[in-house]
């Protein structure tokens, strides 16, 4: 069975795009996560606005703490996006080969994207949980990756796995919308590209715009689940193994807490910040991915050609 070079190219370019966008927007992501993780009745909030998190870091001379957990987040982001893009691309190619279809419909695209997302969520959940806890720790008190993962039981590393599987609908919606818009824009041009040559790609601006549109739609539709996940995975610096309230680490416990303290609007607290961060991040990711895909494809083909040319020499020697 030959290795799927096209899927490898998609996965590599997607992972690199994710790494760059995550690093650029990380301070905003930290502020957003700490703001979302707080659940208090009206008038008792520590953070009334997203900017309050930033001012806290500035007043306490902890600006660099806005980057706490960046290494873990980058590792999680790179691995996650690589697995997702490889799985998504591979499943699409497999579907076309098995069915003999020339294109993939919306329903099939959603199912394939969800399948890729589910595999990705299961494999990367411990890194996702660790990065969320490191981000939401008090400024200057974030722990390392190993200590964060080992301070509780092994099952604690998979906190929020159920809701992560539910949230596979988010990238499924996002990339399905993106792919459908992309196919419409590039319709007619793909037939002109020769087999084995660099794939036709979108311009940076077009990729940014449709990336922003697709992520906005996905974020609005799935936001209540996103906030619940942040709360489940958030660090609780005042907890110990003896007094940790497990009910708060479950979906029913979090839903009850939000409803009791903040009401129905609490399920959408931080929506603007989430849209701003995720739309910019996803748009940057997809823009970078589209621009480097052709370069990545050429490099992979060059490496394969080099290996094929050197293999006979190695055997003969």
C-alpha positions in Angstrom: 0.0 0.0 0.0 1.6 3.3 -1.1 1.8 6.3 1.2 -0.8 9.0 0.4 1.4 11.9 -0.6 -1.4 14.3 -1.3 -2.9 13.8 2.2 0.6 14.2 3.6 1.0 17.5 1.8 -2.4 18.7 3.0 -1.6 17.7 6.6 1.9 19.3 6.7 0.7 22.6 5.2 -2.3 22.7 7.6 -0.2 21.9 10.6 2.4 24.7 9.8 -0.5 27.1 9.2 -1.9 26.2 12.6 1.4 26.6 14.3 1.9 30.2 13.0 -1.6 31.4 13.6 -1.6 29.9 17.2 1.6 31.7 18.1 0.5 35.1 16.7 -2.9 35.1 18.5 -1.9 33.3 21.7 -2.3 36.3 24.1 -5.8 36.9 22.8 -6.5 33.2 23.3 -5.3 33.3 26.9 -7.5 36.3 27.7 -10.5 34.6 26.0 -10.0 31.3 27.9 -9.6 32.9 31.3 -12.7 35.1 30.6 -14.8 32.1 29.5 -13.7 29.9 32.5 -15.1 32.3 35.1 -18.6 31.6 36.3 -20.0 34.1 38.9 -23.3 35.8 39.5 -23.8 39.3 38.1 -21.9 41.9 40.1 -19.4 39.4 41.5 -17.3 38.8 38.3 -13.6 39.3 38.5 -13.6 39.9 34.7 -16.5 42.0 33.5 -14.9 42.5 30.1 -12.3 40.6 28.1 -9.9 43.6 28.5 -10.0 43.1 32.3 -7.8 40.0 31.9 -5.2 42.0 29.9 -5.2 44.8 32.5 -4.7 42.3 35.3 -1.6 40.9 33.6 -0.3 44.5 33.0 -0.9 45.7 36.6 0.7 42.6 38.1 3.7 42.8 35.7 2.8 39.4 34.3 2.5 40.3 30.6 4.7 37.4 29.6 2.3 35.1 31.5 -0.1 35.8 28.6 2.1 33.2 26.8 2.0 30.6 29.6 1.4 27.2 28.0 2.4 28.3 24.5 4.7 25.4 24.0 2.1 22.9 24.9 -0.6 24.7 22.9 1.7 24.7 19.8 2.5 21.0 20.2 -1.2 20.2 20.6 -2.2 22.5 17.7 0.5 21.1 15.3 -0.3 17.5 16.1 -4.0 18.1 16.1 -4.1 19.9 12.7 -1.7 17.4 11.1 -3.9 14.5 12.2 -7.1 16.3 11.2 -6.0 17.4 7.7 -4.3 14.0 7.0 -7.4 12.1 8.1 -9.8 14.5 6.3 -7.9 14.4 3.0 -7.3 10.6 3.2 -11.0 9.9 4.0 -12.1 12.1 1.0 -9.7 10.3 -1.4 -10.9 6.9 0.0 -14.5 7.9 -0.4 -14.0 8.9 -4.0 -12.1 5.7 -4.9 -14.7 3.5 -3.3 -17.8 5.2 -4.7 -16.4 6.3 -8.0 -17.9 9.7 -7.6 -16.3 12.8 -9.1 -17.2 15.1 -6.2 -18.3 14.9 -2.6 -21.7 16.1 -1.5 -22.4 18.2 1.5 -23.7 15.4 3.7 -20.8 13.1 2.9 -18.4 15.9 3.4 -19.8 16.6 6.9 -19.5 12.9 7.8 -15.9 12.6 6.6 -14.9 15.8 8.4 -16.6 14.6 11.6 -14.8 11.2 11.4 -11.5 12.9 11.0 -12.3 15.2 13.9 -13.3 12.3 16.2 -10.0 10.4 15.5 -8.1 13.6 16.2 -10.0 14.4 19.4 -9.3 11.0 21.0 -5.6 11.0 20.2 -4.9 14.6 21.3 -7.3 15.1 24.2 -4.6 14.9 27.0 -2.6 17.7 25.2 -5.8 19.7 24.8 -6.7 19.4 28.5 -3.2 20.3 29.6 -3.0 23.4 27.4 -6.3 24.6 28.7 -5.3 24.2 32.3 -2.0 25.9 31.8 -3.7 28.8 30.0 -6.4 29.3 32.7 -4.0 29.1 35.7 -3.3 32.2 37.7 -0.8 34.4 36.0 2.7 33.2 37.0 1.5 29.9 38.4 1.3 27.8 35.3 2.9 24.3 35.7 4.8 22.4 33.1 3.3 19.8 30.7 4.4 16.7 32.6 3.3 18.1 36.0 0.0 19.2 34.6 -0.8 15.8 33.2 0.4 13.8 36.2 -1.1 15.9 39.1 -4.4 14.0 38.8 -5.5 10.6 37.7 -5.1 9.4 34.1 -8.8 9.9 33.5 -8.4 13.6 34.4 -6.2 14.0 31.3 -9.3 13.2 29.2 -11.6 15.7 30.9 -14.0 17.0 28.3 -13.5 14.2 25.8 -17.2 13.7 25.4 -17.8 17.3 24.6 -14.7 17.3 22.4 -16.3 14.6 20.3 -19.5 16.6 20.2 -17.5 19.6 19.0 -16.2 17.7 16.0 -19.2 19.3 14.4 -17.4 22.6 14.6 -14.5 21.8 12.2 -16.8 19.6 10.2 -19.1 22.6 9.5 -16.2 24.9 9.0 -14.2 22.9 6.5 -17.3 21.7 4.7 -18.4 25.4 4.2 -14.8 26.3 3.2 -14.5 23.4 0.8 -17.8 24.2 -0.9 -16.9 27.9 -1.3 -13.5 27.0 -2.5 -14.8 24.5 -5.1 -17.2 27.1 -6.4 -14.4 29.7 -6.7 -12.0 27.3 -8.4 -14.5 25.6 -10.6 -13.2 25.3 -14.1 -9.6 26.0 -13.1 -8.9 22.6 -11.6 -9.5 20.9 -14.9 -6.7 23.0 -16.5 -4.1 21.8 -14.0 -2.0 18.8 -15.2 -1.8 15.7 -13.2 1.2 15.7 -10.9 1.7 19.4 -11.1 1.1 21.9 -8.2 -2.5 22.0 -7.2 -4.6 25.1 -8.0 -4.8 27.3 -4.9 -6.7 30.3 -3.7 -5.3 33.8 -3.3 -4.3 34.7 0.2 -7.1 37.3 0.5 -9.8 35.0 -0.8 -8.7 32.2 1.5 -8.8 34.6 4.4 -12.3 35.8 3.6 -13.9 32.4 3.1 -12.0 31.0 6.1 -13.5 33.8 8.3 -17.0 33.2 6.9 -16.8 29.4 7.4 -15.4 29.7 11.0 -18.0 32.3 12.0 -20.8 30.0 11.0 -19.3 27.0 12.9 -18.6 29.1 16.0 -22.0 30.6 16.4 -23.7 27.2 16.0 -21.5 25.4 18.5 -20.6 28.1 21.0 -22.5 26.9 24.1 -20.6 23.6 23.9 -17.3 25.4 23.5 -17.8 27.4 26.7 -18.8 24.3 28.6 -15.6 22.6 27.4 -13.4 25.5 28.6 -15.0 25.4 32.0 -14.5 21.6 32.3 -10.9 21.8 31.4 -10.0 25.0 33.2 -7.5 25.1 36.0 -8.8 25.5 39.6 -5.8 26.8 41.5 -7.5 26.6 44.9 -8.5 22.9 44.5 -6.7 20.0 46.1 -7.2 16.3 45.5 -9.3 16.2 48.6 -11.7 19.0 47.9 -11.9 18.9 44.1 -15.6 19.0 43.1 -16.0 16.4 40.3 -19.5 17.6 39.5 -18.0 20.8 38.1 -16.0 18.7 35.6 -19.1 17.2 34.0 -21.3 18.6 31.3 -24.5 18.5 33.5 -22.6 20.2 36.4 -21.3 23.0 34.2 -24.6 23.5 32.5 -26.3 23.8 35.9 -23.7 26.2 37.2 -24.0 28.5 34.2 -27.8 28.4 34.3 -28.0 29.1 38.0 -25.4 31.9 38.1 -25.6 33.6 34.7 -28.9 32.6 33.1 -29.4 31.6 29.5 -27.2 34.4 28.2 -24.3 32.9 30.2 -24.1 30.1 27.6 -22.9 32.8 25.1 -20.6 34.7 27.4 -17.4 35.6 25.5 -19.0 34.8 22.1 -17.5 38.0 20.6 -14.1 37.1 21.9 -14.4 33.5 20.6 -15.4 34.7 17.2 -12.6 37.2 17.0 -10.0 34.7 18.0 -11.2 31.7 16.2 -12.1 33.5 13.0 -8.7 35.2 12.8 -6.9 32.0 13.7 -8.8 29.8 11.2 -8.6 32.5 8.5 -4.8 32.8 9.0 -4.4 29.0 9.2 -6.3 28.4 5.9 -4.6 31.4 4.2 -1.1 30.1 5.1 -2.1 26.6 4.2 -3.4 27.6 0.8 -0.2 29.6 0.1 2.3 26.9 1.1 0.4 23.8 -0.2 2.0 24.0 -3.6 5.4 24.5 -2.1 4.9 21.6 0.2 3.7 19.4 -2.6 6.8 20.2 -4.7 9.1 19.5 -1.8 7.4 16.1 -1.1 7.6 15.1 -4.7 11.3 16.1 -4.8 12.0 14.1 -1.7 10.2 11.1 -3.1 12.1 11.4 -6.4 15.4 11.6 -4.5 14.6 8.5 -2.4 13.6 6.6 -5.5 16.8 7.5 -7.3 19.1 6.7 -4.3 17.4 3.4 -3.4 18.9 1.5 -6.3 22.4 2.8 -5.4 22.0 1.7 -1.8 20.9 -1.7 -2.9 23.8 -2.1 -5.4 26.3 -1.0 -2.8 
